[in-house]
Amino acid sequence: MSNLVGDWNYPTTVRLGRGRLQELPDTLREFRIARPLVVTDAGLARLSITQNLQELLAAANVPFSLFSEVRPNPVASGIEAGSRAFRAGRHDGVVAFGGGSALDSGKVIAFMAGQRLPVWEFEDIGDRWKRADASAIAPVVAIPTTAGTGSEVGRAGVITDEATHTKKVIFHPGMMPKVAILDPELSAGMPPKVTAGTGMDALAHCLEAYCSPSYHPMAEGIAVEGMRLCFAYLPRVVADGADLEGRAEMLAAAAMGATAFQKGLGAIHALSHPVGALYDTHHGMTNAVFMPYVLVMNRPAIEEKISRLAAYLGLGASFDAFLEAVLKLRQRLKVPHTLAGLGISGERREKIAEMALVDPTAGGNPLELTRVRALEIFDRALAGRV
């Protein structure tokens, strides 16, 4: 019998349901957050849902400040600005409100505000997280307004190093939010394109976690059901943004994807990260473009697993049935079939391949991500040759 070894963690308290944003003041009191910094992005800060959140806090006599200098692909300078705002306002916690960028930024700001070392000293390499002063990490309440990254149940944030144009993962167990509030009313106003891109990110998380060769049967089971939810409800919410049942199911799928990918990710993310860092593309949509090309490359290692997955999803028990379902879903959601559809040329193909090989997600791919394989996937994705 093989020696099975696993280190497993499961996420924080999750409160899902329509109207549950109203529980925020009580949640803050529960975790003794008396003066939160609300972290969001500039676009969301102008919308009524953010105004409603501020009015909710004001009505409950909760003093707060709003920090909205978050970019779609967060950068270190934004984290530094947020940490300064946190300290200047004498805040004692963070409300991370928005999509994956705002959630990641909020968590890293809450983490970095009390640290003395620079942010890159805590990159997710080995046990660097142990360098941090865990007692100085501020508590976070995470409230997603998109259904994609699942960052609300994660212990890390992805930040771009502007000097090297690389995405780096900042990790610490203490970065896990105390509570995640999943209110489908908050995502009801998302445009179809954003809904599609974030939803495909959730699907990519579940798919790569499922395919990762590491041993984690609990995460694998969560990934399978997460994919079922994505196939069933993502087309519905793209077609009808007011479908609150579908929105709630997609919020669940996103959290499931982020729970599952502690098992591992793979070449979809390893290639998507450098493309996003170099071209500032939407992360979920970039994942969606790479998805079928990575599936085909990994086929020798995952065909049996994907056949089982296809049977569970009611597609027919074969790899080809699942691949066809992915292609049809992309087409239905108007995902570009090629990288060219994202405005990307082959000019930096070598650089992207080099960056993919050292991306922290590359190690979870079912087949070793070599330079030859990375270039082949990129070239196929550029030309549209599945």
DARAHU-V376795 format. One record per residue. N is the residue number from 1. SS is DSSP state (H for helix, E for strand, C for the rest). PSI is psi in radians with two decimals (NA if undefined). Layout:
n->N ss->SS psi->PSI
n->N ss->SS psi->PSI
This chain:
n->1 ss->C psi->2.34
n->2 ss->C psi->2.69
n->3 ss->C psi->1.67
n->4 ss->C psi->2.24
n->5 ss->C psi->2.37
n->6 ss->C psi->2.55
n->7 ss->C psi->1.95
n->8 ss->C psi->2.41
n->9 ss->C psi->2.62
n->10 ss->C psi->2.76
n->11 ss->C psi->-3.11
n->12 ss->C psi->-3.09
n->13 ss->E psi->2.28
n->14 ss->E psi->2.21
n->15 ss->E psi->1.78
n->16 ss->E psi->2.39
n->17 ss->C psi->2.70
n->18 ss->C psi->2.28
n->19 ss->C psi->0.11
n->20 ss->H psi->-0.10
n->21 ss->H psi->-0.52
n->22 ss->H psi->-0.30
n->23 ss->H psi->-0.05
n->24 ss->H psi->-0.88
n->25 ss->H psi->-0.75
n->26 ss->H psi->-0.63
n->27 ss->H psi->-0.73
n->28 ss->H psi->-0.76
n->29 ss->H psi->-0.67
n->30 ss->H psi->-0.63
n->31 ss->C psi->0.32
n->32 ss->C psi->0.69
n->33 ss->C psi->1.83
n->34 ss->C psi->-0.42
n->35 ss->C psi->1.39
n->36 ss->E psi->2.65
n->37 ss->E psi->2.11
n->38 ss->E psi->2.08
n->39 ss->E psi->2.16
n->40 ss->C psi->-3.08
n->41 ss->C psi->2.89
n->42 ss->H psi->-0.68
n->43 ss->H psi->-0.78
n->44 ss->H psi->-0.54
n->45 ss->H psi->-0.44
n->46 ss->C psi->-0.13
n->47 ss->C psi->2.80
n->48 ss->H psi->-0.54
n->49 ss->H psi->-0.56
n->50 ss->H psi->-0.65
n->51 ss->H psi->-0.71
n->52 ss->H psi->-0.69
n->53 ss->H psi->-0.76
n->54 ss->H psi->-0.71
n->55 ss->H psi->-0.63
n->56 ss->H psi->-0.78
n->57 ss->H psi->-0.73
n->58 ss->H psi->-0.73
n->59 ss->H psi->-0.49
n->60 ss->C psi->0.15
n->61 ss->C psi->0.72
n->62 ss->C psi->1.93
n->63 ss->C psi->2.40
n->64 ss->C psi->2.91
n->65 ss->E psi->2.73
n->66 ss->E psi->2.20
n->67 ss->E psi->2.08
n->68 ss->C psi->0.40
n->69 ss->C psi->0.88
n->70 ss->C psi->2.22
n->71 ss->C psi->2.79
n->72 ss->C psi->-0.63
n->73 ss->C psi->1.69
n->74 ss->C psi->2.53
n->75 ss->E psi->2.86
n->76 ss->H psi->-0.63
n->77 ss->H psi->-0.59
n->78 ss->H psi->-0.65
n->79 ss->H psi->-0.74
n->80 ss->H psi->-0.74
n->81 ss->H psi->-0.72
n->82 ss->H psi->-0.68
n->83 ss->H psi->-0.67
n->84 ss->H psi->-0.74
n->85 ss->H psi->-0.67
n->86 ss->H psi->-0.84
n->87 ss->H psi->-0.73
n->88 ss->H psi->-0.62
n->89 ss->C psi->0.04
n->90 ss->C psi->0.80
n->91 ss->C psi->2.73
n->92 ss->C psi->0.25
n->93 ss->E psi->2.98
n->94 ss->E psi->2.40
n->95 ss->E psi->1.87
n->96 ss->E psi->2.04
n->97 ss->E psi->1.99
n->98 ss->E psi->-2.69
n->99 ss->C psi->-2.93
n->100 ss->H psi->-0.62
n->101 ss->H psi->-0.77
n->102 ss->H psi->-0.69
n->103 ss->H psi->-0.81
n->104 ss->H psi->-0.80
n->105 ss->H psi->-0.78
n->106 ss->H psi->-0.74
n->107 ss->H psi->-0.75
n->108 ss->H psi->-0.62
n->109 ss->H psi->-0.80
n->110 ss->H psi->-0.58
n->111 ss->H psi->-0.84
n->112 ss->H psi->-0.39
n->113 ss->C psi->-0.49
n->114 ss->C psi->0.14
n->115 ss->C psi->2.70
n->116 ss->C psi->-0.40
n->117 ss->C psi->2.72
n->118 ss->C psi->2.77
n->119 ss->H psi->-0.64
n->120 ss->H psi->-0.24
n->121 ss->H psi->-0.22
n->122 ss->H psi->0.35
n->123 ss->E psi->2.55
n->124 ss->C psi->1.27
n->125 ss->C psi->2.11
n->126 ss->C psi->-2.30
n->127 ss->C psi->0.62
n->128 ss->H psi->-0.47
n->129 ss->H psi->-0.40
n->130 ss->H psi->-0.18
n->131 ss->H psi->-0.33
n->132 ss->C psi->2.68
n->133 ss->C psi->1.74
n->134 ss->H psi->-0.51
n->135 ss->H psi->-0.26
n->136 ss->H psi->0.08
n->137 ss->C psi->2.15
n->138 ss->C psi->2.59
n->139 ss->E psi->2.63
n->140 ss->E psi->2.39
n->141 ss->E psi->2.13
n->142 ss->E psi->2.30
n->143 ss->E psi->1.70
n->144 ss->E psi->2.49
n->145 ss->C psi->0.01
n->146 ss->C psi->2.86
n->147 ss->C psi->1.53
n->148 ss->C psi->-1.30
n->149 ss->C psi->-0.58
n->150 ss->C psi->0.31
n->151 ss->H psi->-0.35
n->152 ss->H psi->-0.28
n->153 ss->H psi->0.41
n->154 ss->C psi->2.83
n->155 ss->C psi->0.43
n->156 ss->E psi->2.93
n->157 ss->E psi->2.51
n->158 ss->E psi->2.11
n->159 ss->E psi->2.42
n->160 ss->E psi->2.27
n->161 ss->E psi->1.87
n->162 ss->C psi->-0.45
n->163 ss->C psi->-0.63
n->164 ss->C psi->-0.06
n->165 ss->C psi->0.76
n->166 ss->E psi->2.56
n->167 ss->E psi->2.31
n->168 ss->E psi->2.54
n->169 ss->E psi->2.16
n->170 ss->E psi->2.17
n->171 ss->E psi->2.44
n->172 ss->C psi->2.39
n->173 ss->H psi->-0.53
n->174 ss->H psi->-0.10
n->175 ss->H psi->-0.15
n->176 ss->C psi->2.19
n->177 ss->C psi->2.60
n->178 ss->C psi->-0.68
n->179 ss->E psi->2.49
n->180 ss->E psi->2.13
n->181 ss->E psi->2.00
n->182 ss->E psi->1.67
n->183 ss->C psi->1.93
n->184 ss->H psi->-0.35
n->185 ss->H psi->-0.47
n->186 ss->H psi->-0.43
n->187 ss->H psi->-0.01
n->188 ss->C psi->-0.42
n->189 ss->C psi->0.08
n->190 ss->C psi->2.34
n->191 ss->C psi->2.70
n->192 ss->H psi->-0.70
n->193 ss->H psi->-0.74
n->194 ss->H psi->-0.70
n->195 ss->H psi->-0.77
n->196 ss->H psi->-0.82
n->197 ss->H psi->-0.78
n->198 ss->H psi->-0.65
n->199 ss->H psi->-0.66
n->200 ss->H psi->-0.48
n->201 ss->H psi->-0.77
n->202 ss->H psi->-0.74
n->203 ss->H psi->-0.74
n->204 ss->H psi->-0.70
n->205 ss->H psi->-0.83
n->206 ss->H psi->-0.76
n->207 ss->H psi->-0.82
n->208 ss->H psi->-0.62
n->209 ss->H psi->-0.75
n->210 ss->H psi->-0.70
n->211 ss->H psi->-0.34
n->212 ss->C psi->2.41
n->213 ss->C psi->-0.12
n->214 ss->C psi->2.79
n->215 ss->C psi->1.94
n->216 ss->C psi->1.32
n->217 ss->H psi->-0.50
n->218 ss->H psi->-0.81
n->219 ss->H psi->-0.64
n->220 ss->H psi->-0.73
n->221 ss->H psi->-0.70
n->222 ss->H psi->-0.71
n->223 ss->H psi->-0.71
n->224 ss->H psi->-0.85
n->225 ss->H psi->-0.60
n->226 ss->H psi->-0.69
n->227 ss->H psi->-0.66
n->228 ss->H psi->-0.75
n->229 ss->H psi->-0.71
n->230 ss->H psi->-0.83
n->231 ss->H psi->-0.61
n->232 ss->H psi->-0.68
n->233 ss->H psi->-0.36
n->234 ss->H psi->-0.79
n->235 ss->H psi->-0.59
n->236 ss->H psi->-0.80
n->237 ss->H psi->-0.43
n->238 ss->H psi->-0.68
n->239 ss->H psi->-0.58
n->240 ss->C psi->1.70
n->241 ss->C psi->-0.32
n->242 ss->C psi->0.10
n->243 ss->C psi->1.59
n->244 ss->H psi->-0.53
n->245 ss->H psi->-0.83
n->246 ss->H psi->-0.69
n->247 ss->H psi->-0.74
n->248 ss->H psi->-0.74
n->249 ss->H psi->-0.65
n->250 ss->H psi->-0.60
n->251 ss->H psi->-0.72
n->252 ss->H psi->-0.75
n->253 ss->H psi->-0.68
n->254 ss->H psi->-0.78
n->255 ss->H psi->-0.62
n->256 ss->H psi->-0.70
n->257 ss->H psi->-0.77
n->258 ss->H psi->-0.53
n->259 ss->H psi->-0.73
n->260 ss->H psi->-0.58
n->261 ss->H psi->0.10
n->262 ss->H psi->-0.34
n->263 ss->H psi->-0.47
n->264 ss->C psi->2.78
n->265 ss->C psi->-2.60
n->266 ss->C psi->-2.63
n->267 ss->H psi->-0.47
n->268 ss->H psi->-0.89
n->269 ss->H psi->-0.62
n->270 ss->H psi->-0.60
n->271 ss->H psi->-0.60
n->272 ss->H psi->-0.65
n->273 ss->H psi->-0.89
n->274 ss->H psi->-0.62
n->275 ss->H psi->-0.77
n->276 ss->H psi->-0.68
n->277 ss->H psi->-0.64
n->278 ss->H psi->-0.59
n->279 ss->H psi->-0.04
n->280 ss->C psi->0.69
n->281 ss->C psi->2.80
n->282 ss->C psi->2.23
n->283 ss->H psi->-0.86
n->284 ss->H psi->-0.70
n->285 ss->H psi->-0.61
n->286 ss->H psi->-0.73
n->287 ss->H psi->-0.74
n->288 ss->H psi->-0.65
n->289 ss->H psi->-0.78
n->290 ss->H psi->-0.38
n->291 ss->H psi->-0.98
n->292 ss->H psi->-0.55
n->293 ss->H psi->-0.65
n->294 ss->H psi->-0.69
n->295 ss->H psi->-0.83
n->296 ss->H psi->-0.73
n->297 ss->H psi->-0.67
n->298 ss->H psi->-0.05
n->299 ss->H psi->-0.78
n->300 ss->H psi->-0.48
n->301 ss->H psi->-0.29
n->302 ss->H psi->0.06
n->303 ss->H psi->-0.77
n->304 ss->H psi->-0.75
n->305 ss->H psi->-0.73
n->306 ss->H psi->-0.58
n->307 ss->H psi->-0.73
n->308 ss->H psi->-0.72
n->309 ss->H psi->-0.80
n->310 ss->H psi->-0.67
n->311 ss->H psi->-0.76
n->312 ss->H psi->-0.65
n->313 ss->C psi->-0.04
n->314 ss->C psi->0.50
n->315 ss->C psi->-0.23
n->316 ss->C psi->2.39
n->317 ss->C psi->1.23
n->318 ss->C psi->2.69
n->319 ss->H psi->-0.78
n->320 ss->H psi->-0.61
n->321 ss->H psi->-0.72
n->322 ss->H psi->-0.76
n->323 ss->H psi->-0.76
n->324 ss->H psi->-0.66
n->325 ss->H psi->-0.69
n->326 ss->H psi->-0.79
n->327 ss->H psi->-0.71
n->328 ss->H psi->-0.68
n->329 ss->H psi->-0.79
n->330 ss->H psi->-0.79
n->331 ss->H psi->-0.75
n->332 ss->H psi->-0.60
n->333 ss->C psi->0.04
n->334 ss->C psi->0.67
n->335 ss->C psi->2.30
n->336 ss->C psi->2.43
n->337 ss->C psi->-0.34
n->338 ss->C psi->2.83
n->339 ss->H psi->-0.53
n->340 ss->H psi->-0.53
n->341 ss->H psi->-0.27
n->342 ss->H psi->0.10
n->343 ss->C psi->0.45
n->344 ss->C psi->2.33
n->345 ss->C psi->-3.09
n->346 ss->C psi->0.18
n->347 ss->C psi->-0.62
n->348 ss->C psi->0.45
n->349 ss->H psi->-0.73
n->350 ss->H psi->-0.78
n->351 ss->H psi->-0.76
n->352 ss->H psi->-0.73
n->353 ss->H psi->-0.76
n->354 ss->H psi->-0.76
n->355 ss->H psi->-0.62
n->356 ss->H psi->-0.65
n->357 ss->H psi->-0.52
n->358 ss->H psi->0.04
n->359 ss->C psi->2.45
n->360 ss->C psi->-0.30
n->361 ss->C psi->-0.25
n->362 ss->H psi->-0.58
n->363 ss->H psi->-0.29
n->364 ss->H psi->0.02
n->365 ss->C psi->2.49
n->366 ss->C psi->-0.60
n->367 ss->C psi->2.55
n->368 ss->C psi->2.25
n->369 ss->C psi->1.64
n->370 ss->C psi->2.96
n->371 ss->H psi->-0.73
n->372 ss->H psi->-0.78
n->373 ss->H psi->-0.72
n->374 ss->H psi->-0.75
n->375 ss->H psi->-0.65
n->376 ss->H psi->-0.76
n->377 ss->H psi->-0.81
n->378 ss->H psi->-0.82
n->379 ss->H psi->-0.68
n->380 ss->H psi->-0.71
n->381 ss->H psi->-0.53
n->382 ss->H psi->-0.67
n->383 ss->H psi->-0.31
n->384 ss->C psi->0.48
n->385 ss->C psi->1.65
n->386 ss->C psi->NA
